[in-house]
Amino acid sequence: MRIRSLEKGDLADVIAWARAEHFAPGQGDVAIYRHTDRQGLWVGCLSERPIGCIAGVRYNAEYGFIGMFLVQPEHRGQGFGRQLWQRALQHLEGLNCIGIEAAPDRIDDYASWGFAPASPTQRWQRISDGNIPPAASPEGLRLLEGSAIPDRAVQAYDAQREISPRPHFLADWLHHPAGTVLALIGPDGSCHGFGRIRPCLLHRGEGWRIGPLLADTPALAAQLVNVLMARHAGVVLIDAPAANPAAGGLLLQLGFAVVAETLRMYRGSLPAVPLGDVYGLACLELG
C-alpha cells in the first residue's frame, strides 16, 4: 500500500466511507479538516486506488488528534490500517498530548499504544418537526447570527473551554456557508454561549448535526438548541461529552435519546481544562 496526502479529488470517497460507517459527516467537514492541517490527512492506495484514510491533525505545538481512521471492509485484517495508524503517529510525534475517539471494539487496541480512557462521548438524537417556539433572549444578552457575531469574543470563549485553542479550525467551522451559527453576546461584547447546526449525511438519508455547543448554563444551552432546531426539521444529532454531567440531563429534557457511545482517550499529558460548559462537540472526527 502506498500512503499519500489526501487530495481534493479524494473527498468524495472519504465522505462516502464515513457515511457508510455511520459517522454522519457534515457538509464541508472533511474539507475543513484538510485545511486545518494540510500535512495531516492521508489516504492509503492499492494500485493507485484509495482503500483507506486517516487524519492526524496538529492543532498546535502541544496537542493533536487522530480521527477519520477508515479502511474499506474488504481490505481489513491485512495490516493496511496499521500502516495508516503509524503514519499518523509519526506526524504527531513530539506532542505533549494526542487524543482519539474510540469505538467500543477498539478501546483495548488503542490502550496497547499507550492511550488511556478519559470519559465517554454520547451521540444523542431527536426528530425535530421544526415547530419549536423560539424563546426570548435572556435579559441582558443578544442572540446574534452569522456575520453579526463578533469573532474575537467567540474565539476567546472557546479557547477557555477547549483542550487546545483552535482559531483556524473554528474560523473555518463557524464561517462555513452550510447551516446556521448563533451566539449569545453580553452588553460588553463578551460571549456567553454559541452553537452551530449543519446538514449531515446519515447512513440513510440526510439530517443535521449540532456542534460545537458551548454555554455558561444549561438554560442558555437549551435556548441555543431550541432556536437551532426550530429552523431545521428532521433528524438532529449532538455528540455530548459525559465529562459535562449537565449535558445528558439537559438533552433528555429536550427530547433527545442516546443512540451511540464512544470513549475519548488520550496519550500524554492532558491539559486540565474543565468541560462543564461544553454540551456538544464540533466533530468526533477531530476531537
Phi and psi in degrees as GROMACS dihedral restraints (atoms count N, CA, C in turn):
[ dihedral_restraints ]
;  ai    aj    ak    al  type     phi  dphi    fc
    3     4     5     6     1  -101.4    20    10
    4     5     6     7     1   131.7    20    10
    6     7     8     9     1  -104.7    20    10
    7     8     9    10     1   129.2    20    10
    9    10    11    12     1  -137.8    20    10
   10    11    12    13     1   167.3    20    10
   12    13    14    15     1   -65.4    20    10
   13    14    15    16     1   143.7    20    10
   15    16    17    18     1   -65.7    20    10
   16    17    18    19     1   133.4    20    10
   18    19    20    21     1  -112.0    20    10
   19    20    21    22     1   164.7    20    10
   21    22    23    24     1   -55.8    20    10
   22    23    24    25     1   -36.3    20    10
   24    25    26    27     1   -69.1    20    10
   25    26    27    28     1   -12.2    20    10
   27    28    29    30     1   -86.7    20    10
   28    29    30    31     1   -12.0    20    10
   30    31    32    33     1   -59.4    20    10
   31    32    33    34     1   -42.2    20    10
   33    34    35    36     1   -61.7    20    10
   34    35    36    37     1   -41.7    20    10
   36    37    38    39     1   -63.5    20    10
   37    38    39    40     1   -47.3    20    10
   39    40    41    42     1   -63.3    20    10
   40    41    42    43     1   -42.0    20    10
   42    43    44    45     1   -63.8    20    10
   43    44    45    46     1   -41.1    20    10
   45    46    47    48     1   -64.2    20    10
   46    47    48    49     1   -40.9    20    10
   48    49    50    51     1   -63.1    20    10
   49    50    51    52     1   -45.1    20    10
   51    52    53    54     1   -61.8    20    10
   52    53    54    55     1   -39.7    20    10
   54    55    56    57     1   -64.4    20    10
   55    56    57    58     1   -42.7    20    10
   57    58    59    60     1   -64.2    20    10
   58    59    60    61     1   -26.7    20    10
   60    61    62    63     1   -93.0    20    10
   61    62    63    64     1    12.9    20    10
   63    64    65    66     1    67.2    20    10
   64    65    66    67     1    26.3    20    10
   66    67    68    69     1   -71.9    20    10
   67    68    69    70     1   -23.5    20    10
   69    70    71    72     1    56.3    20    10
   70    71    72    73     1    59.4    20    10
   72    73    74    75     1   -62.3    20    10
   73    74    75    76     1   136.9    20    10
   75    76    77    78     1   -81.3    20    10
   76    77    78    79     1   157.1    20    10
   78    79    80    81     1   -62.7    20    10
   79    80    81    82     1   122.4    20    10
   81    82    83    84     1    84.6    20    10
   82    83    84    85     1    -2.7    20    10
   84    85    86    87     1   -59.9    20    10
   85    86    87    88     1   -51.3    20    10
   87    88    89    90     1   -65.8    20    10
   88    89    90    91     1   -35.0    20    10
   90    91    92    93     1   -63.5    20    10
   91    92    93    94     1   -36.0    20    10
   93    94    95    96     1   -69.4    20    10
   94    95    96    97     1   -39.9    20    10
   96    97    98    99     1   -56.9    20    10
   97    98    99   100     1   -43.5    20    10
   99   100   101   102     1   -63.8    20    10
  100   101   102   103     1   -38.2    20    10
  102   103   104   105     1   -74.2    20    10
  103   104   105   106     1   -27.4    20    10
  105   106   107   108     1   -64.1    20    10
  106   107   108   109     1   -40.5    20    10
  108   109   110   111     1  -149.9    20    10
  109   110   111   112     1    95.4    20    10
  111   112   113   114     1   -66.7    20    10
  112   113   114   115     1   -15.6    20    10
  114   115   116   117     1   -94.7    20    10
  115   116   117   118     1     0.9    20    10
  117   118   119   120     1  -112.1    20    10
  118   119   120   121     1    17.2    20    10
  120   121   122   123     1  -130.7    20    10
  121   122   123   124     1   134.2    20    10
  123   124   125   126     1  -136.1    20    10
  124   125   126   127     1   157.5    20    10
  126   127   128   129     1  -122.9    20    10
  127   128   129   130     1   147.0    20    10
  129   130   131   132     1  -101.7    20    10
  130   131   132   133     1   133.1    20    10
  132   133   134   135     1  -123.0    20    10
  133   134   135   136     1   141.1    20    10
  135   136   137   138     1  -115.3    20    10
  136   137   138   139     1   122.1    20    10
  138   139   140   141     1    52.5    20    10
  139   140   141   142     1    42.4    20    10
  141   142   143   144     1    69.2    20    10
  142   143   144   145     1     5.4    20    10
  144   145   146   147     1  -102.0    20    10
  145   146   147   148     1   122.2    20    10
  147   148   149   150     1   -61.3    20    10
  148   149   150   151     1   133.2    20    10
  150   151   152   153     1  -129.4    20    10
  151   152   153   154     1    -0.1    20    10
  153   154   155   156     1  -169.5    20    10
  154   155   156   157     1   167.6    20    10
  156   157   158   159     1  -153.4    20    10
  157   158   159   160     1   164.0    20    10
  159   160   161   162     1  -160.2    20    10
  160   161   162   163     1   150.7    20    10
  162   163   164   165     1  -117.4    20    10
  163   164   165   166     1   136.5    20    10
  165   166   167   168     1  -134.6    20    10
  166   167   168   169     1    86.6    20    10
  168   169   170   171     1   -96.5    20    10
  169   170   171   172     1   127.3    20    10
  171   172   173   174     1   -88.8    20    10
  172   173   174   175     1   114.8    20    10
  174   175   176   177     1   -78.1    20    10
  175   176   177   178     1   -36.0    20    10
  177   178   179   180     1  -163.2    20    10
  178   179   180   181     1  -164.2    20    10
  180   181   182   183     1   -76.0    20    10
  181   182   183   184     1    -3.4    20    10
  183   184   185   186     1  -113.3    20    10
  184   185   186   187     1   -31.6    20    10
  186   187   188   189     1  -135.8    20    10
  187   188   189   190     1   139.6    20    10
  189   190   191   192     1  -142.8    20    10
  190   191   192   193     1   171.5    20    10
  192   193   194   195     1  -145.8    20    10
  193   194   195   196     1   140.6    20    10
  195   196   197   198     1  -107.1    20    10
  196   197   198   199     1   130.6    20    10
  198   199   200   201     1  -158.8    20    10
  199   200   201   202     1  -171.3    20    10
  201   202   203   204     1    50.9    20    10
  202   203   204   205     1    39.0    20    10
  204   205   206   207     1   -90.6    20    10
  205   206   207   208     1   102.6    20    10
  207   208   209   210     1  -139.7    20    10
  208   209   210   211     1   138.1    20    10
  210   211   212   213     1  -131.0    20    10
  211   212   213   214     1   134.4    20    10
  213   214   215   216     1   -57.5    20    10
  214   215   216   217     1   139.7    20    10
  216   217   218   219     1   -51.8    20    10
  217   218   219   220     1   -39.3    20    10
  219   220   221   222     1   -71.9    20    10
  220   221   222   223     1    -9.1    20    10
  222   223   224   225     1  -112.7    20    10
  223   224   225   226     1    10.0    20    10
  225   226   227   228     1   -80.6    20    10
  226   227   228   229     1   158.5    20    10
  228   229   230   231     1    77.7    20    10
  229   230   231   232     1    14.4    20    10
  231   232   233   234     1  -119.6    20    10
  232   233   234   235     1     8.5    20    10
  234   235   236   237     1    90.9    20    10
  235   236   237   238     1    -1.3    20    10
  237   238   239   240     1   -70.3    20    10
  238   239   240   241     1   -39.3    20    10
  240   241   242   243     1   -62.3    20    10
  241   242   243   244     1   -39.5    20    10
  243   244   245   246     1   -62.6    20    10
  244   245   246   247     1   -37.8    20    10
  246   247   248   249     1   -65.2    20    10
  247   248   249   250     1   -42.4    20    10
  249   250   251   252     1   -63.9    20    10
  250   251   252   253     1   -43.2    20    10
  252   253   254   255     1   -58.1    20    10
  253   254   255   256     1   -44.7    20    10
  255   256   257   258     1   -67.0    20    10
  256   257   258   259     1   -33.6    20    10
  258   259   260   261     1   -64.9    20    10
  259   260   261   262     1   -42.0    20    10
  261   262   263   264     1   -64.5    20    10
  262   263   264   265     1   -44.8    20    10
  264   265   266   267     1   -62.8    20    10
  265   266   267   268     1   -37.2    20    10
  267   268   269   270     1   -62.5    20    10
  268   269   270   271     1   -41.4    20    10
  270   271   272   273     1   -65.4    20    10
  271   272   273   274     1   -31.7    20    10
  273   274   275   276     1   -95.1    20    10
  274   275   276   277     1     5.8    20    10
  276   277   278   279     1   -58.1    20    10
  277   278   279   280     1   137.5    20    10
  279   280   281   282     1    95.1    20    10
  280   281   282   283     1   -10.3    20    10
  282   283   284   285     1   -76.0    20    10
  283   284   285   286     1   148.2    20    10
  285   286   287   288     1   -69.7    20    10
  286   287   288   289     1   -28.1    20    10
  288   289   290   291     1  -149.3    20    10
  289   290   291   292     1   136.2    20    10
  291   292   293   294     1  -127.0    20    10
  292   293   294   295     1   132.9    20    10
  294   295   296   297     1  -110.6    20    10
  295   296   297   298     1   159.6    20    10
  297   298   299   300     1  -155.6    20    10
  298   299   300   301     1   150.2    20    10
  300   301   302   303     1  -105.7    20    10
  301   302   303   304     1   116.1    20    10
  303   304   305   306     1  -103.8    20    10
  304   305   306   307     1   128.8    20    10
  306   307   308   309     1   -67.3    20    10
  307   308   309   310     1   152.2    20    10
  309   310   311   312     1   -52.5    20    10
  310   311   312   313     1   -36.9    20    10
  312   313   314   315     1   -81.7    20    10
  313   314   315   316     1     0.4    20    10
  315   316   317   318     1  -112.9    20    10
  316   317   318   319     1    -0.8    20    10
  318   319   320   321     1   -60.8    20    10
  319   320   321   322     1   -47.2    20    10
  321   322   323   324     1   -64.5    20    10
  322   323   324   325     1   -37.2    20    10
  324   325   326   327     1   -62.3    20    10
  325   326   327   328     1   -47.7    20    10
  327   328   329   330     1   -67.9    20    10
  328   329   330   331     1   -33.8    20    10
  330   331   332   333     1   -61.7    20    10
  331   332   333   334     1   -33.7    20    10
  333   334   335   336     1   -67.8    20    10
  334   335   336   337     1   -16.7    20    10
  336   337   338   339     1   -98.3    20    10
  337   338   339   340     1    10.5    20    10
  339   340   341   342     1    95.4    20    10
  340   341   342   343     1    10.0    20    10
  342   343   344   345     1   -89.2    20    10
  343   344   345   346     1   133.1    20    10
  345   346   347   348     1  -110.5    20    10
  346   347   348   349     1   145.4    20    10
  348   349   350   351     1   -63.7    20    10
  349   350   351   352     1   142.8    20    10
  351   352   353   354     1  -115.1    20    10
  352   353   354   355     1   -67.5    20    10
  354   355   356   357     1  -162.5    20    10
  355   356   357   358     1   154.3    20    10
  357   358   359   360     1   -69.2    20    10
  358   359   360   361     1   156.2    20    10
  360   361   362   363     1  -122.8    20    10
  361   362   363   364     1   129.0    20    10
  363   364   365   366     1  -111.6    20    10
  364   365   366   367     1   134.5    20    10
  366   367   368   369     1   -92.7    20    10
  367   368   369   370     1   122.1    20    10
  369   370   371   372     1  -107.9    20    10
  370   371   372   373     1   146.8    20    10
  372   373   374   375     1  -136.4    20    10
  373   374   375   376     1   144.0    20    10
  375   376   377   378     1  -145.2    20    10
  376   377   378   379     1   148.4    20    10
  378   379   380   381     1   -95.8    20    10
  379   380   381   382     1   114.8    20    10
  381   382   383   384     1   -97.7    20    10
  382   383   384   385     1   136.3    20    10
  384   385   386   387     1   -92.5    20    10
  385   386   387   388     1    -2.1    20    10
  387   388   389   390     1    76.2    20    10
  388   389   390   391     1     7.8    20    10
  390   391   392   393     1  -110.1    20    10
  391   392   393   394     1    27.2    20    10
  393   394   395   396     1   -76.7    20    10
  394   395   396   397     1   122.7    20    10
  396   397   398   399     1   -66.4    20    10
  397   398   399   400     1   128.1    20    10
  399   400   401   402     1   -67.2    20    10
  400   401   402   403     1   137.2    20    10
  402   403   404   405     1   -85.0    20    10
  403   404   405   406     1   156.0    20    10
  405   406   407   408     1   -69.9    20    10
  406   407   408   409     1   148.6    20    10
  408   409   410   411     1   -64.4    20    10
  409   410   411   412     1   141.1    20    10
  411   412   413   414     1   -57.4    20    10
  412   413   414   415     1   148.9    20    10
  414   415   416   417     1   -57.0    20    10
  415   416   417   418     1   130.0    20    10
  417   418   419   420     1    88.1    20    10
  418   419   420   421     1    -4.3    20    10
  420   421   422   423     1  -119.3    20    10
  421   422   423   424     1   145.5    20    10
  423   424   425   426     1  -108.4    20    10
  424   425   426   427     1   138.2    20    10
  426   427   428   429     1   -95.4    20    10
  427   428   429   430     1   108.6    20    10
  429   430   431   432     1  -107.6    20    10
  430   431   432   433     1   157.1    20    10
  432   433   434   435     1  -132.4    20    10
  433   434   435   436     1   144.1    20    10
  435   436   437   438     1    56.4    20    10
  436   437   438   439     1  -127.9    20    10
  438   439   440   441     1   -67.7    20    10
  439   440   441   442     1   -14.3    20    10
  441   442   443   444     1   -76.9    20    10
  442   443   444   445     1   -12.1    20    10
  444   445   446   447     1   -78.7    20    10
  445   446   447   448     1   130.6    20    10
  447   448   449   450     1   -73.7    20    10
  448   449   450   451     1   112.4    20    10
  450   451   452   453     1   -57.3    20    10
  451   452   453   454     1   -44.6    20    10
  453   454   455   456     1   -62.4    20    10
  454   455   456   457     1   -37.9    20    10
  456   457   458   459     1   -65.4    20    10
  457   458   459   460     1   -42.2    20    10
  459   460   461   462     1   -68.3    20    10
  460   461   462   463     1   -42.0    20    10
  462   463   464   465     1   -61.0    20    10
  463   464   465   466     1   -42.7    20    10
  465   466   467   468     1   -65.8    20    10
  466   467   468   469     1   -40.6    20    10
  468   469   470   471     1   -63.2    20    10
  469   470   471   472     1   -45.3    20    10
  471   472   473   474     1   -64.8    20    10
  472   473   474   475     1   -42.1    20    10
  474   475   476   477     1   -62.4    20    10
  475   476   477   478     1   -27.8    20    10
  477   478   479   480     1   -83.6    20    10
  478   479   480   481     1    -7.4    20    10
  480   481   482   483     1  -125.8    20    10
  481   482   483   484     1    -0.4    20    10
  483   484   485   486     1  -113.3    20    10
  484   485   486   487     1   158.8    20    10
  486   487   488   489     1   -59.9    20    10
  487   488   489   490     1   -35.0    20    10
  489   490   491   492     1  -143.6    20    10
  490   491   492   493     1   137.1    20    10
  492   493   494   495     1   -56.8    20    10
  493   494   495   496     1   141.9    20    10
  495   496   497   498     1  -140.3    20    10
  496   497   498   499     1    57.1    20    10
  498   499   500   501     1   -60.4    20    10
  499   500   501   502     1   -41.1    20    10
  501   502   503   504     1   -70.2    20    10
  502   503   504   505     1   -45.8    20    10
  504   505   506   507     1   -60.1    20    10
  505   506   507   508     1   -47.4    20    10
  507   508   509   510     1   -65.7    20    10
  508   509   510   511     1   -38.3    20    10
  510   511   512   513     1   -61.6    20    10
  511   512   513   514     1   -46.2    20    10
  513   514   515   516     1   -63.4    20    10
  514   515   516   517     1   -41.3    20    10
  516   517   518   519     1   -64.4    20    10
  517   518   519   520     1   -46.6    20    10
  519   520   521   522     1   -80.8    20    10
  520   521   522   523     1   -19.1    20    10
  522   523   524   525     1  -102.4    20    10
  523   524   525   526     1     6.1    20    10
  525   526   527   528     1   -67.4    20    10
  526   527   528   529     1   138.7    20    10
  528   529   530   531     1   -69.4    20    10
  529   530   531   532     1   -17.9    20    10
  531   532   533   534     1   -78.8    20    10
  532   533   534   535     1   130.3    20    10
  534   535   536   537     1    88.5    20    10
  535   536   537   538     1  -159.8    20    10
  537   538   539   540     1  -137.2    20    10
  538   539   540   541     1   140.2    20    10
  540   541   542   543     1  -119.4    20    10
  541   542   543   544     1   132.6    20    10
  543   544   545   546     1  -127.2    20    10
  544   545   546   547     1   150.0    20    10
  546   547   548   549     1  -144.6    20    10
  547   548   549   550     1   145.5    20    10
  549   550   551   552     1   -99.5    20    10
  550   551   552   553     1   116.9    20    10
  552   553   554   555     1  -119.4    20    10
  553   554   555   556     1   133.3    20    10
  555   556   557   558     1   -83.5    20    10
  556   557   558   559     1   173.7    20    10
  558   559   560   561     1   -59.9    20    10
  559   560   561   562     1   -28.9    20    10
  561   562   563   564     1   -88.1    20    10
  562   563   564   565     1     5.8    20    10
  564   565   566   567     1    88.0    20    10
  565   566   567   568     1     1.8    20    10
  567   568   569   570     1   -80.3    20    10
  568   569   570   571     1   153.0    20    10
  570   571   572   573     1   -91.9    20    10
  571   572   573   574     1   139.9    20    10
  573   574   575   576     1  -122.5    20    10
  574   575   576   577     1     7.2    20    10
  576   577   578   579     1   160.0    20    10
  577   578   579   580     1   150.8    20    10
  579   580   581   582     1  -157.3    20    10
  580   581   582   583     1   160.0    20    10
  582   583   584   585     1  -159.6    20    10
  583   584   585   586     1   158.2    20    10
  585   586   587   588     1  -133.7    20    10
  586   587   588   589     1   140.8    20    10
  588   589   590   591     1  -118.1    20    10
  589   590   591   592     1   138.8    20    10
  591   592   593   594     1  -141.1    20    10
  592   593   594   595     1   152.2    20    10
  594   595   596   597     1   -69.1    20    10
  595   596   597   598     1   145.6    20    10
  597   598   599   600     1  -137.9    20    10
  598   599   600   601     1   162.4    20    10
  600   601   602   603     1  -100.9    20    10
  601   602   603   604     1   110.8    20    10
  603   604   605   606     1   -78.7    20    10
  604   605   606   607     1   169.6    20    10
  606   607   608   609     1   -55.5    20    10
  607   608   609   610     1   -39.5    20    10
  609   610   611   612     1  -132.2    20    10
  610   611   612   613     1   120.2    20    10
  612   613   614   615     1    88.3    20    10
  613   614   615   616     1  -165.2    20    10
  615   616   617   618     1  -127.9    20    10
  616   617   618   619     1   160.0    20    10
  618   619   620   621     1  -157.1    20    10
  619   620   621   622     1  -152.6    20    10
  621   622   623   624     1  -137.4    20    10
  622   623   624   625     1   145.4    20    10
  624   625   626   627     1  -122.0    20    10
  625   626   627   628     1   132.3    20    10
  627   628   629   630     1  -100.2    20    10
  628   629   630   631     1   126.8    20    10
  630   631   632   633     1   163.0    20    10
  631   632   633   634     1   137.5    20    10
  633   634   635   636     1   -73.2    20    10
  634   635   636   637     1   161.8    20    10
  636   637   638   639     1  -137.9    20    10
  637   638   639   640     1   106.3    20    10
  639   640   641   642     1  -127.5    20    10
  640   641   642   643     1   141.6    20    10
  642   643   644   645     1  -160.4    20    10
  643   644   645   646     1   155.6    20    10
  645   646   647   648     1   -65.0    20    10
  646   647   648   649     1   -34.8    20    10
  648   649   650   651     1  -140.3    20    10
  649   650   651   652     1   161.3    20    10
  651   652   653   654     1   -58.5    20    10
  652   653   654   655     1   -35.8    20    10
  654   655   656   657     1   -64.0    20    10
  655   656   657   658     1   -40.4    20    10
  657   658   659   660     1   -69.7    20    10
  658   659   660   661     1   -38.3    20    10
  660   661   662   663     1   -61.9    20    10
  661   662   663   664     1   -41.2    20    10
  663   664   665   666     1   -62.6    20    10
  664   665   666   667     1   -39.9    20    10
  666   667   668   669     1   -63.3    20    10
  667   668   669   670     1   -44.4    20    10
  669   670   671   672     1   -60.8    20    10
  670   671   672   673     1   -45.2    20    10
  672   673   674   675     1   -61.4    20    10
  673   674   675   676     1   -45.8    20    10
  675   676   677   678     1   -64.1    20    10
  676   677   678   679     1   -41.7    20    10
  678   679   680   681     1   -67.3    20    10
  679   680   681   682     1   -40.7    20    10
  681   682   683   684     1   -63.9    20    10
  682   683   684   685     1   -43.8    20    10
  684   685   686   687     1   -69.6    20    10
  685   686   687   688     1   -29.9    20    10
  687   688   689   690     1   -62.5    20    10
  688   689   690   691     1   -21.2    20    10
  690   691   692   693     1  -101.2    20    10
  691   692   693   694     1    -7.4    20    10
  693   694   695   696     1  -138.1    20    10
  694   695   696   697     1    99.8    20    10
  696   697   698   699     1   -81.4    20    10
  697   698   699   700     1   150.9    20    10
  699   700   701   702     1   123.7    20    10
  700   701   702   703     1  -163.8    20    10
  702   703   704   705     1   -72.2    20    10
  703   704   705   706     1   127.2    20    10
  705   706   707   708     1  -120.0    20    10
  706   707   708   709     1   128.8    20    10
  708   709   710   711     1  -115.2    20    10
  709   710   711   712     1   143.0    20    10
  711   712   713   714     1  -136.4    20    10
  712   713   714   715     1   130.1    20    10
  714   715   716   717     1   -98.7    20    10
  715   716   717   718     1   107.7    20    10
  717   718   719   720     1  -109.4    20    10
  718   719   720   721     1   134.1    20    10
  720   721   722   723     1   -77.7    20    10
  721   722   723   724     1   129.7    20    10
  723   724   725   726     1   -67.7    20    10
  724   725   726   727     1   -12.9    20    10
  726   727   728   729     1   -64.9    20    10
  727   728   729   730     1   -16.9    20    10
  729   730   731   732     1  -101.2    20    10
  730   731   732   733     1   100.5    20    10
  732   733   734   735     1   -63.8    20    10
  733   734   735   736     1   -19.5    20    10
  735   736   737   738     1   -81.0    20    10
  736   737   738   739     1   -17.9    20    10
  738   739   740   741     1   -65.9    20    10
  739   740   741   742     1   -47.3    20    10
  741   742   743   744     1   -61.5    20    10
  742   743   744   745     1   -46.0    20    10
  744   745   746   747     1   -61.9    20    10
  745   746   747   748     1   -39.2    20    10
  747   748   749   750     1   -64.6    20    10
  748   749   750   751     1   -46.2    20    10
  750   751   752   753     1   -67.1    20    10
  751   752   753   754     1   -33.5    20    10
  753   754   755   756     1   -61.2    20    10
  754   755   756   757     1   -44.8    20    10
  756   757   758   759     1   -61.1    20    10
  757   758   759   760     1   -31.5    20    10
  759   760   761   762     1   -86.8    20    10
  760   761   762   763     1     3.6    20    10
  762   763   764   765     1    91.9    20    10
  763   764   765   766     1    13.1    20    10
  765   766   767   768     1   -87.2    20    10
  766   767   768   769     1   158.3    20    10
  768   769   770   771     1  -135.9    20    10
  769   770   771   772     1   148.8    20    10
  771   772   773   774     1   -73.4    20    10
  772   773   774   775     1   131.5    20    10
  774   775   776   777     1  -119.7    20    10
  775   776   777   778     1   -11.8    20    10
  777   778   779   780     1  -164.4    20    10
  778   779   780   781     1   161.0    20    10
  780   781   782   783     1  -145.6    20    10
  781   782   783   784     1   138.9    20    10
  783   784   785   786     1  -126.5    20    10
  784   785   786   787     1   178.9    20    10
  786   787   788   789     1  -127.3    20    10
  787   788   789   790     1   121.8    20    10
  789   790   791   792     1   -75.7    20    10
  790   791   792   793     1   130.2    20    10
  792   793   794   795     1  -130.2    20    10
  793   794   795   796     1   151.3    20    10
  795   796   797   798     1  -135.2    20    10
  796   797   798   799     1   149.5    20    10
  798   799   800   801     1  -120.4    20    10
  799   800   801   802     1   124.2    20    10
  801   802   803   804     1   108.5    20    10
  802   803   804   805     1  -162.5    20    10
  804   805   806   807     1   -89.7    20    10
  805   806   807   808     1   109.1    20    10
  807   808   809   810     1   -80.5    20    10
  808   809   810   811     1   126.4    20    10
  810   811   812   813     1   -60.5    20    10
  811   812   813   814     1   142.5    20    10
  813   814   815   816     1   -83.8    20    10
  814   815   816   817     1    86.1    20    10
  816   817   818   819     1  -119.7    20    10
  817   818   819   820     1   118.7    20    10
  819   820   821   822     1   -69.4    20    10
  820   821   822   823     1   143.2    20    10
  822   823   824   825     1  -109.7    20    10
  823   824   825   826     1    21.3    20    10
  825   826   827   828     1   -64.8    20    10
  826   827   828   829     1   -17.6    20    10
  828   829   830   831     1  -103.5    20    10
  829   830   831   832     1     4.0    20    10
  831   832   833   834     1   -99.0    20    10
  832   833   834   835     1   111.9    20    10
  834   835   836   837     1  -104.7    20    10
  835   836   837   838     1   -16.5    20    10
  837   838   839   840     1  -153.9    20    10
  838   839   840   841     1   134.8    20    10
  840   841   842   843     1   -83.3    20    10
  841   842   843   844     1   149.0    20    10
  843   844   845   846     1   -60.7    20    10
  844   845   846   847     1   -46.8    20    10
  846   847   848   849     1  -164.8    20    10
  847   848   849   850     1   137.8    20    10
  849   850   851   852     1   -67.2    20    10
  850   851   852   853     1   -30.2    20    10
  852   853   854   855     1   -65.7    20    10
  853   854   855   856     1   -29.8    20    10
  855   856   857   858     1  -122.3    20    10
  856   857   858   859     1    19.6    20    10
